């Protein structure tokens, strides 16, 4: 289940909880009022007793329903605020992609889900902006931030429902492609590289060269996130060493032996 779907599901559960609280609260008030009035008018004649019972029901409904609706509204607002704060805590302040902690946590949860599948598959892309320090040094940090936001926007357009995208820190990003085939993952990585290369970013009248290198690993067997990250990072290192502005891709077969640094 994607994070947006999970939030929607939590929202529906919260709504039903509020309805249940309203019904229970009003019912309790009515029962208490009935019991109080029954004791109060027990020795009265039938007409007075009937009026007492009617008021016992009417007053809680007239006073209780608006009160519980108001409280429900406040609880709903608090629930929305809490969801907003939770989402904000998981986002990178500049690009609004997932921050490193949230990305690792959510990918780890996805991998745990995939362990239950008969034929799990997916890909991890690790992305790094080429010569980013030169952009900051030559054009200023504001232009560097703009470059990062442009890359993040390109990544956002690449992802589908079920995919995850995050900024790992500095000029490094990552994308988890859920259920992707090797061909589709390679094509997505190349499409992202080409899209970023085509971004028209200007500092005054000078166009700022903006490219990325991508290291990608495709898998058919679930391994720890740290293993996939090290493999993708190794591919990224190769992409940098082979001239930058390129994609290096590794496909792991289901029975492949994997060697990573301890």
N, C-alpha and C positions, 0 to 999 in steps of 0.2 A: 504494500500500500504506500503511495506517495505521501509526502509530508502534507500537501494541500488537502488530499483526501482524508488524511488522518485528522487534520484540524477541522474539516467539515463534519466528520463523524463525532468528534468531541463536542462540537457545537450543537449537534442534534441531541446528544446525550444530556448536555447541560440544559437544553430547552425542555426536555421531558422531565428532568429533575425539578425545574422551576414549576412546571405544571403540577407535578405531584405535590410539591410543597404548598402551592396555592390551595389545591383541593383538600389536602390534609389539614392545613391551617384553618380554613373556613369551616370544615366539618367539625374540627375540635371546638371551635368557638360556638357553633350551633349546639353541640352536645352539652357543653358546659352551661350555656345559657338556658337550655331546656331543663337541665337538672336543677339549676338555681331557681328558675321560675316554678318548677314543679313543687319544690319545697316551700317557696314563698306563697303560692296560691293553693296549696294542698287542701286547706280547709274552706276555701271560697266556693261559691256556687258555680254551677257548670258554665254559665256565660262568662263570668270573671276569669275562671280557670282557662277557658278557651282563648280569651283575649290575651291572657298571660303567655300561653303557649305560642300564639301567633307572633307576639312581640319578641318572644325568645328566639324565634327563627328569623324574623324580619330585621331586628337590630344588628345581629352579627353579619347578616348579608349586606345590609346598607353600609355598615361601618367597616366590616372586615375585608370585603372584596376590594374597595379602593386602596386600603392599606396594603394588602398583599400584592396588588398590582404594582403599587409604588415600590415596594420592597423587591419585587421580581425585576422591575426595570433597573433598579440600582444594582442588583446582583448580576443582571445581564451585562450592564455597562462595566462592572468590575471584571466579569469574565472576558469581555472583549479587550479591556485594558491589559489584563494578564496575558492574553494571547498575543497582543501587540508587543508587550515587553519581552515575552519569550522569543518571538520571532526576531525582534531587534537584537537581542543578545546573541542570536545565532548568525547574524549578518555582518559582513564586512562594512565598516562605516563609509568607505569611499565608493565601492562598486556595487554594494547591495547583494553580492553573491554570498554564499555561505562562507563563514570564516573557517579557519583551519580545523578548529575543534569540532564544530558542527558538521563539517564535511566528512571528517574521519568517522565521527560517531554514526552519521546516517549511512555512509557506505558500509560500515561494519554491520549495521542492522540489515541492510540489503543483502549482504553476503550471507548472513545467518538465514534469511528467508530463502535464498537460492540453494542452500544446502538441502532443502526439502524437495527440490525439483529433480526430475529424472535426468534432465540434460541441461544443467545450468550453463550459461554462457554470458559473456559481457566483455567490456574493455575499460581500461583506465588510461586516460591521456594526461600527461604532465606537460604543461605549456610554460614557456619562458620567453619574455620579450627580449629580443636581440638588442645588444648595445644600449640597454636602457639607461645606464649611467651617463652615456654621452648625451642623451636627450635631456636629462636633468641638468647636466653641466652646461650645455650649449643654449638650451631654451628655457630653463628654469623649472622648478618643481611643479608649478601650476600646470605647465604644459605636459610634464610627466604624468601628473594625475589625470589629465584629460586623455592621454594615451592609454592609461590603464583602464579608464572607463570605456573607451572605445573598444578595447580588446574584450572587456567583460560583456559589453553589449553584443559583440559578435558571438561570444560563447553562449550567451542567453538565447540567441536566435538558432543556435545549433541544437540545443537540447530539446528532447521530447518529454512527454509525460513518463515518469519513472526514472528519468536521468537525473543526475545531480551535478552541480557545478559549484566550485568554490575558489576563493583566492587563498592560497596557502601562505602567502606572505610576500612582501616586496613586489617583484614583477613575476612571481610564479603563480600559476593557476592549475587547476585540475578539473577533469570532467570524467564522470563515471557513466558509461553507456550501458544501461541495463538491457540484457537480452540481445545485444547487438551481434551480428555475424561478423566474421573477420573482414569480409569485403565491405560491409556497411561501415564498420569502425574505421577502416583505412580511408574510405571515401570521406567520412565525416572529418577526420583529422586533416586531410588534404584540403577539403573545402574550407575549413576554418583558417588554415594557413593562407590560402589564396584570398580569402575575404579580408583578413587583416592586412595583407600586402597591398590590397586595393583601397584601403582607407585613406581618404584625403585629409590629412592633418597638417595645418599650416601654423607657422609662427611668423606673424607679419605676412610678407609675401613669399617667404621661403617654405617649401613643402618639407615636412618632417618625415624622414624615412622610418616606417614602422613595420617591422616583421617579427615573426615568432618562430621558435623552434619547438617541435613537438616530439616527445617520446611516448610511444604507445605500446601497451601489452594487451593482447586478447587471450582470454582463458576459457576453458571448458571444464575446469575443475576448481572448486572453491578453495582458496588459500587465504591466509591472513592478509588484511589490508597492507600491513607493513611489507609483506613479500611482493605484492603487486606494485607497491610504490617504488621499492628498490629496483625492480625490473624496468618499470617505466622510466625512472630517473636515469638508469643506465642507458636506455635508448635515447633519452634527452641529451645525455653527455655525448653520445655518438653523433647526434644531429648537430650539436655545437661544433664538434671536432671536424665534421665533414662540410663545414662552410656556413652553417646556420640557414635560416629561412627554408627549412626542410622538415620532413617527417621521417622518423625512423621507427619501424614497426616490428614487434616480435609476437608471434603466435605460439601459444603454449598448447600442445595437444593434451588430451586428458591424462595420458600416462607419462608426460614429460617429467624428467628430473630437473629440479630447480636448485640452482646454487646462488645464494645471496650472502652478503656480508653479515657476519654475526652482530 
